[in-house]
């Protein structure tokens, strides 16, 4: 904010101390709103995945191929929507928010606000889908609220969601740090598909607490203890571990770079500039 009196007198405009806080607040509100919409759209769209997979099976695709085909198409379309309409950095998964916070990408309080928005958007998306979808489709929604697969122990389910969330966040961090655009774009998609296949026989898998909570809130597919342990504590712990480990691994190179800068003090740089001018 520029003061009118300073400008009128021909003096240098004075910047208000409150400007940075306004920018931060505006950015946070924008992220919260974008995350809310993204999660709402994702959860609502997931209600159609079952019917879409059945449609592909009717034309001759095996069930596994049909399910993966729908997943890949959905991920590409939804990611394009998020980046082009809602803006870069939009998240629809608390696992990603915790991972970024642990890696030092934004304060925990901001990411906590975004997680609350993601859960709220997910609940609205699931509720909206149940309200508008035909009754014939609702039978395909039950798997969305399914807990640990029959015959799988609670400990195995926890280990599965922890490991998958850790690996998913590592893939995302690697994609962001990659200098090749193709790798950065494809790595999260490929990693998600591989991890879904790996966890299919154990927990589904979920890897997204907001999605799991939204459907279980309405359909009551598993009890509260299992839900909290497997679909909240485990993946969020995995994301936290991934963020801290990534921060630890990348801190070394950054520290060496900072130490190298100490060998070039300001006096030397000023002297170099004077020498160049004299030449």
N, C-alpha and C positions, 0 to 999 in steps of 0.2 A: 504494500500500500504506500503510495507516494503522497507526502504532505503537500497541500496546495500552497501554503505560505512560502515554503522553500522554493518552489518552482517560480512563484510570482516574483520573487526578489532576485531571480537569476542565480541563486545559489545551487549547489549540487543537490539533487533530490535525495532525500533521506528515506531509507528503507525502514519500514516498520518491523519491529522485532516479532510481530505476530504472524508475518507472512509465511515462514516455514511451517508453523503449526497448522495453518489453514491448508497448506498443500498436503501435509501428511493426512489430515482429517479427510480431505476430499478424496485422496487416493484410497484410503481405507474404506470409505463409504462406497466408492466405485467398485472396489474389489469384493466387498460384501454383497452388493447387489448383483454383480456378475456371477459370483459363486452360487448365490441363491437361484438365479435363473438357470444356470448351467445344470445344477443338480436336479432341479424340477424337471427340466427337459429330459435329462438322462434317465431318471427313474420312471417318468411317464413313458418314454420310448421303450424301456426295458419290458414293459407290459406286453409289447407286441412281438418280442423276440420268439416266444414259444410258437405262436401262430405262424410267424414267418418261416421258422425252421420246419414246421409241419408241411407248409406249402412247398418247400424245396424237396422234402422227402417224397411228396406225391409225384414229383417229376423225375424221380429216380435217384436222387442223391442219398447216400448212406446217412444215418442220423448224426454221426460225428461230424462228417463233412458239412452237413446242412447247418448244424449248430455253429461250427467255426466260421462258415461263410457269413452267416447273419452277424456274428460277433465282429468280424473284420469290417464289414460294410458299415455297421453301426459306429464303430470306433472312428473310422475315417470321416463319416458324415458329421458326427457330433464334435470331433476335434476341429474340423473345418468351420463349423458353426461357432464354436467357442472362440477361435482365433480371429475369424473375420467379422463376427457380429459383436461379441462381448469383449474382445480385446485380448492381447497376449497376457499370459500369466493367470488366466482364469482357471480355477480348480473346481472339481466336483467331488473330491475325495479327501476326507480328513487325514488319511494316510499320507498324502502328498503334503498337506499343510504342516503336519508334525515333522515330516522329514525335512522340509525347507527350514522350519524354525530351528531344528536341531543343528542343521548345517550352517546356521548363522544368516540365513536369508530372510530377514525380517524378524521383529520381536514376537515372542510367544503370545502376547496379549492380542496383537493384530490377527495372528493365525487362529487364536481361540475364537475371536469374533467371526472369522470366516467359517470355522467349523460349525458354529451355531447356525449360520446362514445356510450352510450345506445341508444340515439335518432338517432345518425348517423347509427348505425347498424340496427335499426328498419326501417328506411327509405329505406336502401339498401335491406333489407329483403322483405319489401312490394313491392318495385319496381321490384325486381327479380321475385317474385311470379306472379305479373301481366304480366310480360314478358314471362314467360315459361309455365304458366298454360293453359290448353285448354280453349277455349272460353266458352264451356258448363259449366265449373266450376265457371265462374266469377259471375254468379248470386248468388252463395252462399257467396260471399265476401261482399255484401252490408251490412249485419248486423254488420260486423266488424267496420264499420264507423258510425253506428247509434248512435244518441245522446240520450237525455232523451226520455223515452218511451212516446208515445202519451197519453195525459191526465195527465201526471205528471208535476208538476210545476218545475220551475228552482230552487226554494229554496229547494224543496224536493230532487231534484237530487244532489244539493250541499251537503245537510245533509247526503244523502246516501253515497256518495263517501268519505266524511270526516270520517264518522263513520266506514265504512268498512276498510279504510286504517289504522285507529287507531287500530282497533281490530286485523287486520292482522299483524301489527308490534308487537303488544303485544304478539301474539301467537309465533312469531319468536323469540322474546327476551326470552320468557319462555322456548322455545325449546332449545335455546343455553345454558341457565342457568340450564337446567335439568341434573341431574346426571345419569338418565336412558337413554340408547341409543335408546330404542324403542320409548319412549316418544319424544325424540329429533328428531327422524326421521319422526314420523307419525303426530305429532301435526301441523306443517305447512301445510301438505297435507290435513288433515281433516278440519282444519280451513279454508283453501282456498275453499274447496268444499262447506262447510256450508255457507260461505259468498257469494259465487257465487249464490247459491240458494236464499239467503236472498235478494240480490239486483237484481235478474233477472227481476222483474216486474217494476223496477225504472230506472236503468241506464245500465242494461246489465248483470252484472256490468263490469267496466273496471279495476279499482284498479291499473292500469299501464299506466301512462301518455305517455311513449314512444310508447307503442303498439297502444294506441288510436290516438296519433298524426300521426303515420306512415300511418295508413289506411285512416284517414280523410284527410291527405295531398294529397292523390291520388284520393279518391272517393268522397270527399266533402259531407259527410253525414249530417253535421250540421254546423251552422255558427260559426265564430271565437269567439264571445262573450260567447256563450254557451260552446264551447270547452275549453276556458281558465278557465272559472269559475268552471265548473263541473269536467273536466278531468285533470286539472292542479292544480289550486289553492286549491280546496277542498281536494284532496287526499294528496297533499304535506303538507298541513296544518295539516291534520290528522296524518300523519307520524311524523311531527315535534312535535306535542303534545304528541304522544306516546313516542318518544325518550326522551323528557324532563321529562315526568311523570315517565318513567321507571328509569331514572337517579336519580330522586328525591327519589323514593321508595327504590332504592338499595344503595343510598349514606349513609343512616342511619346505616345499618349493617357494611358497610365498615369503617365508622368513628369510631364505637364502637370497632372494631377490632384493628384499629390504636391506639386508646386511651389505650386499654389493653396492647399494646406492650410497652407503656411508663413505666409500672411497672417492666420492666426487663432491666435495664440499662446495658451498656457494661461492667461496672466494675463488676457487679454481675455475668455476664456470664463468664468473664475471671476468676473470683475467683472460680466459679464452676468447670471450666476446670482444674484449678490447683489442686483442691481438689480431682477430679477424678484420676488425674495422681499420686498423692501421695498415693491414695488407692492401 
